[in-house]
Amino acid sequence: MNLTQTRLRAWTFVALSWAGMGLQATTRQECLDQCRSEYLSAVRDCRDLYPGDANSANQCVMVAILNHTRCVDRCPED
């Protein structure tokens, strides 16, 4: 896989992981837990997809952070 394909895969993963975050939760705490789990998974995947390219991995993580914030904002109030 070349660098362009790797980056596309990473950004696609981050976008798709956010799309479903927190949607199955019925309580705020469940939603927050799901958001955290998805965030940690995205961070691991960013690192795995960009070995030796810290700048790109960090950019991917920044998107994961933004998506985590959006996820938390979508969580229901108790």
C-alpha angles and dihedrals in degrees: 000000000000125000095262092052090047093052092047090051092050096048091045091051093049092049094047094045090056093048093071102030116132095352096118095049121109098188131045092244092052089049093049090049091051092048091051093048092050091047093052091047091050092050091052091049092049090055092046094048095049106043110173093006104096094169094057092041090053091050090051090050090050089057089048089053092051091048091050090054090050090048093052090048089056094052115112120252115244 
